Amino acid sequence: MLARSLCSGMSADVSAGILVSAMCASWGVERGVQVPMYWDNTPIGDTCSIDFLIGGKIIVDFYMQNSIGEPERNRLKSLMKVTHLPYGMIFNLEEGRQYCEWYNRDAETGMIDKITRL
């Protein structure tokens, strides 16, 4: 895994900085992107700031805490719902280990489901 190879033995803060820099350089991650917002399927003429966006399609939410719960999941799902972006990822850099969850938003129904297999 990228985080383990780059950040072995480092604190979570340092690991997060290195991982974000590596992702921006190699995966084309954009930071602080303004994305159009929608209500149902109607653009509302405003934008939402996404901290990390991959390829214009994947929202990445980084955390450094003991566990990921419903508030973190709901935040990501809300961003996906209001921006109509198809994918979201929660990435948690807990001390000593990394964890991620992936989500997909169905363009037709608007339903957001956790991806269990990549």
C-alpha positions in Angstrom: 0.0 0.0 0.0 1.2 3.5 -0.8 0.8 4.8 2.7 2.8 2.0 4.2 5.6 2.2 1.7 6.0 6.0 2.1 5.1 6.5 5.7 6.4 3.6 7.7 7.2 4.5 11.3 6.0 8.2 11.0 3.4 10.0 13.0 -0.2 10.2 11.6 0.3 14.0 10.9 3.5 13.5 8.9 2.0 10.4 7.2 -1.0 12.4 6.1 1.1 15.2 4.6 3.3 12.8 2.7 0.3 10.7 1.4 -1.6 13.8 0.2 1.5 15.1 -1.6 2.1 11.7 -3.2 -1.5 11.4 -4.3 -1.5 15.0 -5.8 1.7 14.2 -7.7 0.9 10.7 -9.0 -2.9 10.5 -9.2 -3.9 14.0 -10.3 -5.6 14.9 -7.1 -6.9 18.4 -7.1 -7.3 20.4 -3.9 -10.0 23.0 -3.0 -12.1 22.4 -6.2 -15.3 24.3 -6.6 -18.0 21.8 -7.8 -21.6 22.8 -9.0 -24.4 22.0 -6.6 -27.8 20.5 -7.4 -31.2 20.2 -5.8 -32.6 16.9 -7.1 -31.5 17.2 -10.7 -31.6 20.9 -11.0 -28.4 23.0 -10.8 -28.9 25.7 -8.1 -26.2 28.1 -9.5 -23.9 27.7 -6.5 -20.7 25.7 -5.9 -19.4 23.5 -3.1 -15.7 23.3 -2.2 -14.3 19.8 -2.3 -11.0 19.5 -0.3 -9.7 16.6 -2.5 -11.0 15.5 -5.9 -9.5 12.7 -8.1 -10.2 12.9 -11.8 -13.2 15.2 -11.4 -15.2 12.2 -10.1 -14.0 10.9 -6.8 -14.3 12.9 -3.5 -11.7 12.0 -1.0 -12.3 12.7 2.7 -9.2 12.3 5.0 -9.4 11.7 8.7 -6.9 11.0 11.5 -8.9 9.5 14.3 -9.5 6.3 16.1 -12.5 5.2 14.0 -14.9 6.3 11.3 -18.5 6.6 12.3 -21.9 7.7 10.9 -21.1 11.5 11.1 -18.1 11.0 8.7 -20.0 8.7 6.4 -23.0 11.1 6.3 -20.7 14.1 5.5 -19.3 12.2 2.5 -22.7 11.1 1.3 -24.1 14.6 1.6 -21.2 15.9 -0.5 -21.9 13.2 -3.1 -25.7 14.0 -3.1 -25.4 17.8 -3.5 -22.6 17.6 -6.2 -23.8 14.5 -8.1 -20.3 13.2 -8.1 -20.3 9.4 -8.7 -17.7 8.2 -6.2 -16.5 9.0 -2.7 -13.8 7.6 -0.4 -13.2 8.0 3.3 -9.5 7.6 4.1 -8.6 7.3 7.8 -4.9 7.5 8.8 -5.1 6.1 12.3 -1.8 5.8 14.1 -0.2 2.6 12.9 -2.7 1.6 10.2 -4.8 3.0 7.3 -8.4 2.3 6.5 -10.7 3.3 3.7 -14.3 3.0 2.6 -15.6 3.6 -1.0 -19.1 4.7 -2.0 -20.9 4.9 -5.3 -23.8 7.2 -6.2 -26.2 5.8 -8.8 -26.8 8.6 -11.4 -30.4 7.4 -12.1 -31.7 6.9 -8.6 -29.4 9.1 -6.6 -28.9 6.2 -4.1 -25.5 6.0 -2.5 -24.1 2.6 -1.6 -21.0 1.3 0.0 -18.8 -0.5 -2.5 -17.9 -3.8 -0.9 -15.6 -5.1 -3.8 -13.3 -3.1 -6.0 
